[in-house]
Amino acid sequence: MTVREKIENNEKNMLSDKACLSVNTQGRKILEDKCPLRTDFQRDRDRIIHSNSFRRLKHKTQVFLSPEGDHYRTRLTHTLEVSQIARTIANGLYLNEDLTEAIALGHDLGHTPFGHAGERALNSVMPEGFRHFEQSLRVVERLEKSGKGLNLTYEVRDGIVCHTRGKEADTLEGRIVKLADKIAYINHDIDDAVRAGVMCEEDIPLAIRKELGFKKSARINTMVLDVVENSVDDIVFSDRIQQPFDELHSFMFDKVYTNPVCKGEETKAIEIIIRLYDYFLNNPEKISKAYQYIIDEESVSRAACDYIAGMSDRYLLAVYKKIFIPDSWVDIGLEEEY
């Protein structure tokens, strides 16, 4: 037996009958020989980690635009926290941890620079709209590896595109990631907001803290344990935890997500993205060579959107300065990275 076959046998013997076993995958769009060492889901995880899009997440905004300090979350650290929480839940439910991890690591690959402000900007100009979860699927299917895509399994692709809203993922592993994403961001956003001086832990209503916990680690532990103890045919909170979780989300919306300290610069970010999009729409030859095949096969607007969505915050600003700011005003070192 190969190492992969031994792992597949272990899955059959150890995982729940509700788990998605790697031997039962619906497969890839393009048939490939099996790896002797890794299951299909492990292979997908590795492809995502080694992708260009994954590496660029380290310089993409989570909530705070260009925060001063090394400890604020980026889109990459958010992704890693989602992965950790999702794997813990999957392990507790005897579901497929490898599948869960692959989905978690790939769920935000299509997120724009400047966080949800960038998403709103592209959504306002793209004829068909823009949603980051759909872009994440497009990244792994269409954009990575110079248009070849990563050729991931159906289950990973399904979990990625279903991680936010709309259709529920076909697998419980995919549904874990959807809930783990919420657990991660609401807790690390509290942490970042406290660090920024926007709020303090004591601002959270006492009734919520009594139910969920008085600090980040306690809240995450409460939520994860509740999911593990109450999930059978679906991945859910108990009613006892769902209510204070919803109340905490409403509190964060009022205190942080609409706070001018956190969002005061978003208007500028949106204007920059829209101006860049219009520029590329009228100057398609200026779009990176890596996206010229999108112009040929789809449209200029699609190529401009893909190019901008893939940029990190700092690369987008460098491109903007190069195009719109006279060279004599600013010294920019800009390389063709994408």
Protein Blocks (a to p, Z undefined) as FASTA:
>chain_A
ZZklmmmmmmmmmmcfkbccfklpgbjfbdcdddfkbcfklmmmmmmmmpmklmmmmmcc
fklghiacjkbccfklmmmmmmmmmmmmmmmnopafklmmmmmmmmmmmpcehijmlmmm
mmmmmmnbpafklmmmmmmmmmggnhnonoiafklmmmmmmmmgcjddfbfklmmmmmmm
mmmmmmmmmmmmmmnopacfklpcfklmmmnopcfklmmmmmmmmmmmmgckbccddfkl
mmmmmmmmmmmmmmmmmgmklmmmmmmmmmmmmmmmmmmmmmmmlpcfklmmmmmmmcmk
lmmmmmmmmpcfklmmmmmmmmmmcfklpccddddfZZ
